[in-house]
Structure formats: structure tokens, C-alpha cells
Amino acid sequence: MQVGVYYSNSDIRLEDRPIPRIGDNDILLKVMACGICGSDLMEFHRIKKAPFVPGHELAGIIEKTGKNVTEYGPGERIFVTHHVPCDSCRECQRGYKTQCEAFKKINNFSPGGFAPFIKVSGRSLKTGTIAIPEEMTYEQATFIEPLGTVVEVSETLEADTVLVFGAGVAGLLNIQLAKAYGAGKLIAVDINEERLKAAKQFGADFIVNAKDYTPDFLRQVNEGRLADSVIICTAASSAAELAFDSYEQGGKITFFATPEENEKNQIEWYRHWRNGLTVQVTYGATPQSNYTAFSLIKNKIINVDDMITHRLPLERIAKGFELATKGHGLKILIKPQENGE
């Protein structure tokens, strides 16, 4: 089979690999759709592992099961995630399951979602798999994991003002979920006008180009107040700096994306000393958050269909990464079972 191999953001190659052989405790999954994640584009982080086959936002149909697998059988449609907690370490017992070392290090996919078939093993089968109903498409199911990462840290309170820097997929999912949870006002900031239009479509009350954004703008549209929750969904260093000027007392800043490795921001901490600020950096989604995301998509509370702007066969994966790297479109899906344009 041919797979998409990552060497860099601008160098994604189709290479031949054997279809994985499964063991008694594994399944062979036929990948029907896999999304290009924003984290796949973090070249400074991903290139350390290159060459490898990425792809973790996926859904498919079980082709074959090992003899000890009883939970699922051939022909079943599933979502599965590559990272799951061990549920027994100190971090898991304290409730910080995405900080579990097994969660961070173990990848239960071989080779990766940008392939026609993958072997799924380990705890991904035990706690990281969700059967998807016929009324849910494979494309919709690819959003379970990215929405799960939003669910993981969403604590929007009714009437809260939420400011989102970056209106890509993560930003739009944050906007939609905050609105579903009853946020009082939503403001989106981005440099890309098409993405700002999308933010308005998905529920933002106010949109502003990043080059025009100031905390004074926020006060003007928010009755003199700043934001209760600031969510950073862009790697732009300027967004990280502006976030610390844009929160209300008792507010929270959440980093869904971070500036690149070795890039530093200077923070004058004395200014924030008595403001009750919470700063949170988030990574990944627990199985519980993924199941909540599944329910939100299944019940049509979160609209994911309209976020898909490109559907490409595996042979055009390099084009998909080019589009994503340049910020063209929103969610780009790779369909390994399809051919041609």
C-alpha cells in the first residue's frame, strides 16, 4: 500500500509500505477519512521524528480482528484515538490524565492515519475506541478528537465573554462550544479575512482583523470590560502577548497553540499579581472528553460538516499539507480509499 510520509511541511512523499500484520490483540482498520491537524503542521516539533507517517484524526471500518479481540468485529465502523491514559499512574489518579507519560509517549497506530490500513493496538482498543452509528459519517467522526481537546478544558460560564485568537479549526470549535455552553459574548481575532467570515458564521458576535485588534476594541464591544476567557489558537507570538492585556480580573488564558520552540515572550508579572489570572496550557483529550465530543457531533450541537473545505485522495496529500500550511481553507480531509481529484 502507499502511505503519506512526512519529511517536512513541504516534503510529504508517497511511499510503499506493507499492509500491517496484526497480532492476536490488534485490529486492522481500513481508514476512510483522516484530518490534517494543526499540530501536524508544527514543523519545529514534527521534524524531529521525520520521516514518519502522521495522521491521528481518523475514522474507518474494521477489516480484520485478532483472535483475542471481542469488543469489535469486522465491518464495524469506529473512531479511535492514538493516545490514551494508563489510568493507574500518579497523574491519572490525580485527574490529570493528559499528563500521563503513557498518554504522551505511546502511539497505538501503525503506521499512521495517512494510510489505507493501520494496525490499532494496546489501550486504544480498550478505552480509545467509539463505535459510530450509521447516521454519523466518517468525515464527521474525524472531528471527535479535535473537538475532544476543546471539551477537555472548556469551562465557559453563562454570560462569560470569550476572546479567541485564531479562527482556524481549533478556534471555530472553541467558538461553537463556548456558544453551546452559554457564553454571553464571543469575539474572534485573525489575520485571515476568510477565517473571520467563518468565525461569524459559526457564532462569533464580533470579528476583528489581528492588525486592528487592541484591548480598547474589546472594551468598546464589551461594555467597557475585557474578556473572562482568552483562548489562543494561533502560534503568533503577538497573540500570546496581547492575551495578557485582554483578560478581565479573575480571567483565564488558555493556550491551544504556542509560539514556536525557543521563541520567548516577556511578561511583566507584577501587572498581573493581584488579578486572579489563571494560565492554562492544554494538550490532548481523554477518552471521556472524546465521548462527550462524539455526543455533541451526533446530536448536531456542534456543526462540523461546514468546516470541511477540502477532501483529497491520499495521492494528493502533499497538496493538502501545502494548503494547510498556507492557511487556505479550514479542515482538510484525506480520503485514503478514494482516487483521482
C-alpha atoms as a printed R data frame, in Angstrom:
    type eleno elety resid chain resno       x       y      z
1   ATOM     1    CA   MET     A     1   0.000   0.000  0.000
2   ATOM     2    CA   GLN     A     2   1.055   3.613 -0.453
3   ATOM     3    CA   VAL     A     3   1.296   5.876  2.597
4   ATOM     4    CA   GLY     A     4   1.953   9.570  3.137
5   ATOM     5    CA   VAL     A     5   5.370  10.038  4.745
6   ATOM     6    CA   TYR     A     6   6.277  13.305  6.465
7   ATOM     7    CA   TYR     A     7   9.787  14.708  5.931
8   ATOM     8    CA   SER     A     8   8.802  18.361  6.386
9   ATOM     9    CA   ASN     A     9   5.724  20.525  5.814
10  ATOM    10    CA   SER     A    10   6.811  20.991  2.204
11  ATOM    11    CA   ASP     A    11   8.031  17.446  1.670
12  ATOM    12    CA   ILE     A    12   5.310  14.813  2.015
13  ATOM    13    CA   ARG     A    13   6.063  11.715 -0.039
14  ATOM    14    CA   LEU     A    14   4.050   8.716 -1.151
15  ATOM    15    CA   GLU     A    15   5.960   5.574 -0.297
16  ATOM    16    CA   ASP     A    16   5.198   1.876 -0.434
17  ATOM    17    CA   ARG     A    17   4.711   0.028  2.833
18  ATOM    18    CA   PRO     A    18   3.300  -3.437  3.515
19  ATOM    19    CA   ILE     A    19  -0.191  -3.693  4.951
20  ATOM    20    CA   PRO     A    20   0.396  -4.147  8.694
21  ATOM    21    CA   ARG     A    21   0.227  -7.660 10.092
22  ATOM    22    CA   ILE     A    22  -1.889  -7.783 13.220
23  ATOM    23    CA   GLY     A    23  -1.419  -9.856 16.339
24  ATOM    24    CA   ASP     A    24  -3.972 -11.618 18.489
25  ATOM    25    CA   ASN     A    25  -4.829  -8.413 20.383
26  ATOM    26    CA   ASP     A    26  -4.904  -5.982 17.449
27  ATOM    27    CA   ILE     A    27  -7.272  -4.870 14.720
28  ATOM    28    CA   LEU     A    28  -6.640  -3.890 11.122
29  ATOM    29    CA   LEU     A    29  -8.565  -0.716 10.365
30  ATOM    30    CA   LYS     A    30  -9.468   0.447  6.878
31  ATOM    31    CA   VAL     A    31  -9.049   4.228  7.095
32  ATOM    32    CA   MET     A    32 -11.943   6.059  5.449
33  ATOM    33    CA   ALA     A    33 -11.036   9.632  6.406
34  ATOM    34    CA   CYS     A    34  -8.246  11.376  8.301
35  ATOM    35    CA   GLY     A    35  -7.929  15.082  9.022
36  ATOM    36    CA   ILE     A    36  -4.801  17.197  8.820
37  ATOM    37    CA   CYS     A    37  -4.414  18.585 12.333
38  ATOM    38    CA   GLY     A    38  -2.863  21.924 13.197
39  ATOM    39    CA   SER     A    39  -0.314  20.026 15.277
40  ATOM    40    CA   ASP     A    40   0.722  18.134 12.120
41  ATOM    41    CA   LEU     A    41   1.935  21.500 10.800
42  ATOM    42    CA   MET     A    42   4.182  22.267 13.792
43  ATOM    43    CA   GLU     A    43   7.313  21.613 11.735
44  ATOM    44    CA   PHE     A    44   9.707  22.590 14.516
45  ATOM    45    CA   HIS     A    45   8.143  19.789 16.587
46  ATOM    46    CA   ARG     A    46   7.284  17.187 13.949
47  ATOM    47    CA   ILE     A    47  10.533  17.240 12.027
48  ATOM    48    CA   LYS     A    48  12.328  15.677 14.988
49  ATOM    49    CA   LYS     A    49  10.531  12.400 14.245
50  ATOM    50    CA   ALA     A    50  10.828  12.545 10.455
51  ATOM    51    CA   PRO     A    51  10.454  10.524  8.391
52  ATOM    52    CA   PHE     A    52   7.187   9.095  9.721
53  ATOM    53    CA   VAL     A    53   3.539   8.630  8.757
54  ATOM    54    CA   PRO     A    54   1.359  11.167 10.592
55  ATOM    55    CA   GLY     A    55  -2.401  11.259 10.903
56  ATOM    56    CA   HIS     A    56  -4.414  10.817 14.110
57  ATOM    57    CA   GLU     A    57  -7.829  12.402 13.417
58  ATOM    58    CA   LEU     A    58  -9.372   9.366 11.805
59  ATOM    59    CA   ALA     A    59 -12.314   7.030 11.411
60  ATOM    60    CA   GLY     A    60 -12.736   3.825  9.493
61  ATOM    61    CA   ILE     A    61 -14.145   0.342  9.218
62  ATOM    62    CA   ILE     A    62 -12.651  -2.744 10.837
63  ATOM    63    CA   GLU     A    63 -11.124  -5.023  8.228
64  ATOM    64    CA   LYS     A    64  -9.837  -7.763 10.494
65  ATOM    65    CA   THR     A    65  -9.510  -8.556 14.203
66  ATOM    66    CA   GLY     A    66  -7.070 -10.631 16.231
67  ATOM    67    CA   LYS     A    67  -8.453 -13.750 17.876
68  ATOM    68    CA   ASN     A    68  -8.474 -12.191 21.368
69  ATOM    69    CA   VAL     A    69 -10.408  -9.086 20.310
70  ATOM    70    CA   THR     A    70 -14.018  -9.472 21.433
71  ATOM    71    CA   GLU     A    71 -15.200  -5.871 21.744
72  ATOM    72    CA   TYR     A    72 -15.451  -5.280 17.996
73  ATOM    73    CA   GLY     A    73 -15.685  -7.295 14.813
74  ATOM    74    CA   PRO     A    74 -15.021  -6.935 11.089
75  ATOM    75    CA   GLY     A    75 -17.318  -4.496  9.326
76  ATOM    76    CA   GLU     A    76 -17.876  -2.254 12.345
77  ATOM    77    CA   ARG     A    77 -17.450   1.495 11.917
78  ATOM    78    CA   ILE     A    78 -15.293   3.153 14.565
79  ATOM    79    CA   PHE     A    79 -13.478   6.236 15.706
80  ATOM    80    CA   VAL     A    80 -10.221   5.533 17.514
81  ATOM    81    CA   THR     A    81  -7.591   7.747 19.116
82  ATOM    82    CA   HIS     A    82  -3.865   7.081 19.233
83  ATOM    83    CA   HIS     A    83  -3.204   8.451 22.743
84  ATOM    84    CA   VAL     A    84  -4.929   7.074 25.848
85  ATOM    85    CA   PRO     A    85  -4.013   7.318 29.528
86  ATOM    86    CA   CYS     A    86  -2.877   4.341 31.591
87  ATOM    87    CA   ASP     A    87  -5.429   5.126 34.366
88  ATOM    88    CA   SER     A    88  -3.046   3.922 37.060
89  ATOM    89    CA   CYS     A    89  -0.132   6.372 37.339
90  ATOM    90    CA   ARG     A    90   0.029   9.287 39.773
91  ATOM    91    CA   GLU     A    91  -1.077  11.800 37.133
92  ATOM    92    CA   CYS     A    92  -4.093   9.695 36.170
93  ATOM    93    CA   GLN     A    93  -5.080   9.155 39.796
94  ATOM    94    CA   ARG     A    94  -4.930  12.924 40.407
95  ATOM    95    CA   GLY     A    95  -7.196  13.546 37.421
96  ATOM    96    CA   TYR     A    96  -4.511  14.874 35.053
97  ATOM    97    CA   LYS     A    97  -4.849  12.089 32.503
98  ATOM    98    CA   THR     A    98  -3.426  14.016 29.557
99  ATOM    99    CA   GLN     A    99  -0.236  14.441 31.583
100 ATOM   100    CA   CYS     A   100   0.179  10.674 31.887
101 ATOM   101    CA   GLU     A   101   3.527   9.636 30.418
102 ATOM   102    CA   ALA     A   102   1.893   6.727 28.594
103 ATOM   103    CA   PHE     A   103  -0.618   9.156 27.078
104 ATOM   104    CA   LYS     A   104   2.172  11.360 25.764
105 ATOM   105    CA   LYS     A   105   4.547   8.685 24.513
106 ATOM   106    CA   ILE     A   106   2.579   5.688 23.314
107 ATOM   107    CA   ASN     A   107   1.272   5.720 19.767
108 ATOM   108    CA   ASN     A   108  -1.018   2.770 19.193
109 ATOM   109    CA   PHE     A   109  -1.293   3.311 15.426
110 ATOM   110    CA   SER     A   110   0.958   1.657 12.877
111 ATOM   111    CA   PRO     A   111   1.902   3.332 10.660
112 ATOM   112    CA   GLY     A   112  -0.384   6.408 10.933
113 ATOM   113    CA   GLY     A   113  -3.718   7.687  9.665
114 ATOM   114    CA   PHE     A   114  -2.457   8.813  6.254
115 ATOM   115    CA   ALA     A   115  -2.530   5.240  5.010
116 ATOM   116    CA   PRO     A   116  -5.218   2.928  3.584
117 ATOM   117    CA   PHE     A   117  -4.850   0.500  6.506
118 ATOM   118    CA   ILE     A   118  -3.453   0.802 10.024
119 ATOM   119    CA   LYS     A   119  -2.901  -1.580 12.873
120 ATOM   120    CA   VAL     A   120  -4.543  -0.441 16.106
121 ATOM   121    CA   SER     A   121  -3.282  -1.960 19.320
122 ATOM   122    CA   GLY     A   122  -2.932  -1.530 23.062
123 ATOM   123    CA   ARG     A   123  -5.190   0.611 25.174
124 ATOM   124    CA   SER     A   124  -6.516   2.413 22.127
125 ATOM   125    CA   LEU     A   125  -8.772  -0.615 21.675
126 ATOM   126    CA   LYS     A   126  -9.775  -0.778 25.321
127 ATOM   127    CA   THR     A   127 -10.538   2.864 26.098
128 ATOM   128    CA   GLY     A   128  -9.865   4.911 22.971
129 ATOM   129    CA   THR     A   129 -12.448   3.490 20.584
130 ATOM   130    CA   ILE     A   130 -16.034   4.578 19.929
131 ATOM   131    CA   ALA     A   131 -18.472   2.761 17.667
132 ATOM   132    CA   ILE     A   132 -20.033   5.275 15.311
133 ATOM   133    CA   PRO     A   133 -23.674   4.925 14.227
134 ATOM   134    CA   GLU     A   134 -24.788   4.778 10.620
135 ATOM   135    CA   GLU     A   135 -26.162   8.313 10.805
136 ATOM   136    CA   MET     A   136 -22.688   9.678 11.575
137 ATOM   137    CA   THR     A   137 -20.359   9.943  8.594
138 ATOM   138    CA   TYR     A   138 -16.693   9.030  8.711
139 ATOM   139    CA   GLU     A   139 -15.947  12.679  7.943
140 ATOM   140    CA   GLN     A   140 -17.905  13.840 10.979
141 ATOM   141    CA   ALA     A   141 -16.170  11.264 13.147
142 ATOM   142    CA   THR     A   142 -12.732  12.697 12.287
143 ATOM   143    CA   PHE     A   143 -13.705  15.732 14.396
144 ATOM   144    CA   ILE     A   144 -14.202  13.733 17.595
145 ATOM   145    CA   GLU     A   145 -10.579  14.008 18.714
146 ATOM   146    CA   PRO     A   146 -10.051  17.711 17.878
147 ATOM   147    CA   LEU     A   147 -13.377  18.615 19.492
148 ATOM   148    CA   GLY     A   148 -12.400  16.419 22.435
149 ATOM   149    CA   THR     A   149  -9.338  18.597 23.037
150 ATOM   150    CA   VAL     A   150 -11.667  21.593 23.284
151 ATOM   151    CA   VAL     A   151 -14.079  19.789 25.608
152 ATOM   152    CA   GLU     A   152 -11.135  18.839 27.822
153 ATOM   153    CA   VAL     A   153 -10.625  22.410 29.046
154 ATOM   154    CA   SER     A   154 -13.918  24.168 28.304
155 ATOM   155    CA   GLU     A   155 -15.354  25.750 31.406
156 ATOM   156    CA   THR     A   156 -17.210  28.646 29.844
157 ATOM   157    CA   LEU     A   157 -19.720  30.084 32.271
158 ATOM   158    CA   GLU     A   158 -23.017  31.625 31.288
159 ATOM   159    CA   ALA     A   159 -22.578  35.306 30.367
160 ATOM   160    CA   ASP     A   160 -18.794  34.977 30.097
161 ATOM   161    CA   THR     A   161 -17.064  36.996 27.401
162 ATOM   162    CA   VAL     A   162 -14.777  34.765 25.349
163 ATOM   163    CA   LEU     A   163 -11.991  36.144 23.155
164 ATOM   164    CA   VAL     A   164 -10.483  33.732 20.611
165 ATOM   165    CA   PHE     A   165  -7.196  34.466 18.844
166 ATOM   166    CA   GLY     A   166  -7.044  32.374 15.660
167 ATOM   167    CA   ALA     A   167 -10.111  31.316 13.684
168 ATOM   168    CA   GLY     A   168  -8.847  28.081 12.212
169 ATOM   169    CA   VAL     A   169 -10.453  24.753 13.108
170 ATOM   170    CA   ALA     A   170  -9.456  24.873 16.791
171 ATOM   171    CA   GLY     A   171 -10.703  28.441 17.111
172 ATOM   172    CA   LEU     A   172 -14.011  27.669 15.426
173 ATOM   173    CA   LEU     A   173 -14.587  24.604 17.597
174 ATOM   174    CA   ASN     A   174 -13.882  26.728 20.675
175 ATOM   175    CA   ILE     A   175 -16.332  29.359 19.449
176 ATOM   176    CA   GLN     A   176 -19.056  26.807 18.794
177 ATOM   177    CA   LEU     A   177 -18.613  25.027 22.113
178 ATOM   178    CA   ALA     A   178 -18.478  28.255 24.105
179 ATOM   179    CA   LYS     A   179 -21.740  29.324 22.451
180 ATOM   180    CA   ALA     A   180 -23.301  25.923 23.186
181 ATOM   181    CA   TYR     A   181 -22.248  26.281 26.819
182 ATOM   182    CA   GLY     A   182 -23.924  29.686 27.072
183 ATOM   183    CA   ALA     A   183 -21.153  32.228 26.606
184 ATOM   184    CA   GLY     A   184 -22.530  35.731 26.684
185 ATOM   185    CA   LYS     A   185 -20.312  37.274 24.035
186 ATOM   186    CA   LEU     A   186 -17.787  35.860 21.571
187 ATOM   187    CA   ILE     A   187 -15.044  37.838 19.830
188 ATOM   188    CA   ALA     A   188 -12.738  36.337 17.189
189 ATOM   189    CA   VAL     A   189  -9.391  37.732 16.023
190 ATOM   190    CA   ASP     A   190  -7.489  36.543 12.951
191 ATOM   191    CA   ILE     A   191  -5.313  37.936 10.168
192 ATOM   192    CA   ASN     A   192  -7.205  35.931  7.535
193 ATOM   193    CA   GLU     A   193 -10.443  37.576  6.349
194 ATOM   194    CA   GLU     A   194 -11.930  34.289  5.116
195 ATOM   195    CA   ARG     A   195 -11.448  32.744  8.515
196 ATOM   196    CA   LEU     A   196 -13.008  35.771 10.168
197 ATOM   197    CA   LYS     A   197 -16.078  35.286  7.978
198 ATOM   198    CA   ALA     A   198 -16.150  31.668  9.096
199 ATOM   199    CA   ALA     A   199 -15.931  32.757 12.737
200 ATOM   200    CA   LYS     A   200 -19.005  34.927 12.211
201 ATOM   201    CA   GLN     A   201 -20.781  32.013 10.524
202 ATOM   202    CA   PHE     A   202 -20.050  29.707 13.452
203 ATOM   203    CA   GLY     A   203 -21.211  32.052 16.173
204 ATOM   204    CA   ALA     A   204 -18.806  34.927 16.864
205 ATOM   205    CA   ASP     A   205 -20.629  38.119 17.823
206 ATOM   206    CA   PHE     A   206 -17.736  40.335 16.771
207 ATOM   207    CA   ILE     A   207 -14.789  39.758 14.453
208 ATOM   208    CA   VAL     A   208 -11.687  41.878 14.006
209 ATOM   209    CA   ASN     A   209  -8.546  41.609 11.903
210 ATOM   210    CA   ALA     A   210  -5.486  40.982 14.059
211 ATOM   211    CA   LYS     A   211  -3.750  44.071 12.696
212 ATOM   212    CA   ASP     A   212  -6.625  46.206 14.009
213 ATOM   213    CA   TYR     A   213  -7.161  44.486 17.352
214 ATOM   214    CA   THR     A   214  -6.436  46.310 20.605
215 ATOM   215    CA   PRO     A   215  -7.770  45.818 24.136
216 ATOM   216    CA   ASP     A   216  -9.630  49.120 23.616
217 ATOM   217    CA   PHE     A   217 -11.572  47.475 20.768
218 ATOM   218    CA   LEU     A   218 -12.574  44.734 23.183
219 ATOM   219    CA   ARG     A   219 -13.777  47.267 25.728
220 ATOM   220    CA   GLN     A   220 -15.774  49.105 23.064
221 ATOM   221    CA   VAL     A   221 -17.773  45.995 22.106
222 ATOM   222    CA   ASN     A   222 -17.965  44.595 25.631
223 ATOM   223    CA   GLU     A   223 -19.434  47.395 27.726
224 ATOM   224    CA   GLY     A   224 -16.053  48.587 28.968
225 ATOM   225    CA   ARG     A   225 -14.840  45.158 30.080
226 ATOM   226    CA   LEU     A   226 -12.130  42.818 28.882
227 ATOM   227    CA   ALA     A   227 -12.578  39.064 28.360
228 ATOM   228    CA   ASP     A   228 -13.316  36.494 31.039
229 ATOM   229    CA   SER     A   229 -11.711  33.789 28.910
230 ATOM   230    CA   VAL     A   230  -8.957  34.279 26.322
231 ATOM   231    CA   ILE     A   231  -8.246  31.290 24.089
232 ATOM   232    CA   ILE     A   232  -5.121  31.251 21.922
233 ATOM   233    CA   CYS     A   233  -5.435  29.103 18.806
234 ATOM   234    CA   THR     A   234  -2.546  30.555 16.816
235 ATOM   235    CA   ALA     A   235   1.218  30.253 17.091
236 ATOM   236    CA   ALA     A   236   1.639  34.002 16.516
237 ATOM   237    CA   SER     A   237   3.761  35.403 19.312
238 ATOM   238    CA   SER     A   238   1.858  38.690 19.161
239 ATOM   239    CA   ALA     A   239  -1.358  36.879 20.116
240 ATOM   240    CA   ALA     A   240   0.269  35.451 23.225
241 ATOM   241    CA   GLU     A   241   1.418  38.918 24.237
242 ATOM   242    CA   LEU     A   242  -1.966  40.533 23.565
243 ATOM   243    CA   ALA     A   243  -3.731  37.870 25.608
244 ATOM   244    CA   PHE     A   244  -2.105  39.207 28.772
245 ATOM   245    CA   ASP     A   245  -3.554  42.638 28.023
246 ATOM   246    CA   SER     A   246  -7.029  41.322 27.209
247 ATOM   247    CA   TYR     A   247  -8.335  39.459 30.259
248 ATOM   248    CA   GLU     A   248 -10.682  40.692 32.974
249 ATOM   249    CA   GLN     A   249  -9.815  40.232 36.646
250 ATOM   250    CA   GLY     A   250 -10.332  36.624 37.645
251 ATOM   251    CA   GLY     A   251  -9.964  35.636 33.995
252 ATOM   252    CA   LYS     A   252  -8.300  32.709 32.274
253 ATOM   253    CA   ILE     A   253  -5.874  32.419 29.357
254 ATOM   254    CA   THR     A   254  -5.798  29.055 27.584
255 ATOM   255    CA   PHE     A   255  -3.076  28.130 25.098
256 ATOM   256    CA   PHE     A   256  -4.310  25.745 22.410
257 ATOM   257    CA   ALA     A   257  -1.309  26.715 20.322
258 ATOM   258    CA   THR     A   258   2.025  28.096 21.388
259 ATOM   259    CA   PRO     A   259   4.743  30.189 19.774
260 ATOM   260    CA   GLU     A   260   7.478  28.145 18.137
261 ATOM   261    CA   GLU     A   261  10.224  26.393 20.051
262 ATOM   262    CA   ASN     A   262  12.811  28.757 21.573
263 ATOM   263    CA   GLU     A   263  10.575  31.777 20.953
264 ATOM   264    CA   LYS     A   264  10.094  33.777 24.138
265 ATOM   265    CA   ASN     A   265   7.586  36.330 25.388
266 ATOM   266    CA   GLN     A   266   8.361  38.883 28.048
267 ATOM   267    CA   ILE     A   267   5.663  39.137 30.700
268 ATOM   268    CA   GLU     A   268   5.662  41.861 33.340
269 ATOM   269    CA   TRP     A   269   4.254  39.658 36.075
270 ATOM   270    CA   TYR     A   270   3.834  42.451 38.618
271 ATOM   271    CA   ARG     A   271   0.966  43.812 36.490
272 ATOM   272    CA   HIS     A   272  -0.897  40.529 36.967
273 ATOM   273    CA   TRP     A   273  -0.048  39.949 40.611
274 ATOM   274    CA   ARG     A   274  -3.458  40.755 42.107
275 ATOM   275    CA   ASN     A   275  -5.698  39.986 39.146
276 ATOM   276    CA   GLY     A   276  -6.502  36.361 39.898
277 ATOM   277    CA   LEU     A   277  -5.303  35.250 36.466
278 ATOM   278    CA   THR     A   278  -5.260  31.554 35.523
279 ATOM   279    CA   VAL     A   279  -2.945  30.475 32.698
280 ATOM   280    CA   GLN     A   280  -3.553  27.053 31.208
281 ATOM   281    CA   VAL     A   281  -1.668  25.145 28.521
282 ATOM   282    CA   THR     A   282  -3.623  22.246 27.078
283 ATOM   283    CA   TYR     A   283  -2.657  19.071 25.263
284 ATOM   284    CA   GLY     A   284  -4.837  16.229 24.044
285 ATOM   285    CA   ALA     A   285  -8.168  14.756 25.081
286 ATOM   286    CA   THR     A   286  -9.104  11.974 27.476
287 ATOM   287    CA   PRO     A   287 -11.457   9.196 26.376
288 ATOM   288    CA   GLN     A   288 -14.185  10.856 28.443
289 ATOM   289    CA   SER     A   289 -13.783  14.144 26.582
290 ATOM   290    CA   ASN     A   290 -13.768  12.325 23.249
291 ATOM   291    CA   TYR     A   291 -17.038  10.642 24.136
292 ATOM   292    CA   THR     A   292 -18.571  13.994 25.037
293 ATOM   293    CA   ALA     A   293 -17.354  15.342 21.688
294 ATOM   294    CA   PHE     A   294 -18.894  12.328 19.940
295 ATOM   295    CA   SER     A   295 -22.245  13.100 21.589
296 ATOM   296    CA   LEU     A   296 -22.056  16.788 20.662
297 ATOM   297    CA   ILE     A   297 -21.474  15.901 16.997
298 ATOM   298    CA   LYS     A   298 -24.022  13.080 16.961
299 ATOM   299    CA   ASN     A   299 -26.722  15.342 18.421
300 ATOM   300    CA   LYS     A   300 -25.944  18.152 15.938
301 ATOM   301    CA   ILE     A   301 -24.972  20.573 18.706
302 ATOM   302    CA   ILE     A   302 -21.632  21.254 17.017
303 ATOM   303    CA   ASN     A   303 -21.609  21.773 13.255
304 ATOM   304    CA   VAL     A   304 -18.556  20.105 11.769
305 ATOM   305    CA   ASP     A   305 -19.775  19.487  8.212
306 ATOM   306    CA   ASP     A   306 -19.457  23.123  7.179
307 ATOM   307    CA   MET     A   307 -15.884  23.266  8.463
308 ATOM   308    CA   ILE     A   308 -14.676  20.829  5.796
309 ATOM   309    CA   THR     A   309 -13.305  22.793  2.852
310 ATOM   310    CA   HIS     A   310 -11.163  20.173  1.083
311 ATOM   311    CA   ARG     A   311 -11.466  16.426  0.557
312 ATOM   312    CA   LEU     A   312  -8.400  14.926 -1.120
313 ATOM   313    CA   PRO     A   313  -7.299  11.402 -2.024
314 ATOM   314    CA   LEU     A   314  -4.122  10.123 -0.419
315 ATOM   315    CA   GLU     A   315  -2.186  10.674 -3.640
316 ATOM   316    CA   ARG     A   316  -2.710  14.432 -3.161
317 ATOM   317    CA   ILE     A   317  -1.633  14.595  0.478
318 ATOM   318    CA   ALA     A   318   1.279  16.907 -0.399
319 ATOM   319    CA   LYS     A   319  -1.268  19.364 -1.803
320 ATOM   320    CA   GLY     A   320  -3.273  19.062  1.386
321 ATOM   321    CA   PHE     A   321  -0.265  19.996  3.516
322 ATOM   322    CA   GLU     A   322   0.540  22.871  1.169
323 ATOM   323    CA   LEU     A   323  -2.982  24.269  1.530
324 ATOM   324    CA   ALA     A   324  -2.964  23.812  5.294
325 ATOM   325    CA   THR     A   325   0.468  25.373  5.747
326 ATOM   326    CA   LYS     A   326  -0.577  28.441  3.746
327 ATOM   327    CA   GLY     A   327  -3.829  28.791  5.688
328 ATOM   328    CA   HIS     A   328  -6.092  28.082  2.708
329 ATOM   329    CA   GLY     A   329  -9.426  26.648  3.762
330 ATOM   330    CA   LEU     A   330 -10.380  25.154  7.111
331 ATOM   331    CA   LYS     A   331 -10.446  21.409  7.695
332 ATOM   332    CA   ILE     A   332  -8.635  19.392  5.032
333 ATOM   333    CA   LEU     A   333  -9.512  15.707  4.960
334 ATOM   334    CA   ILE     A   334  -7.500  12.952  3.349
335 ATOM   335    CA   LYS     A   335  -9.609  10.075  1.980
336 ATOM   336    CA   PRO     A   336  -7.245   7.066  1.578
337 ATOM   337    CA   GLN     A   337  -9.842   4.878 -0.144
338 ATOM   338    CA   GLU     A   338 -10.573   7.386 -2.915
339 ATOM   339    CA   ASN     A   339  -8.700   8.026 -6.145
340 ATOM   340    CA   GLY     A   340  -8.225  10.940 -8.518
341 ATOM   341    CA   GLU     A   341  -9.274  14.545 -7.982
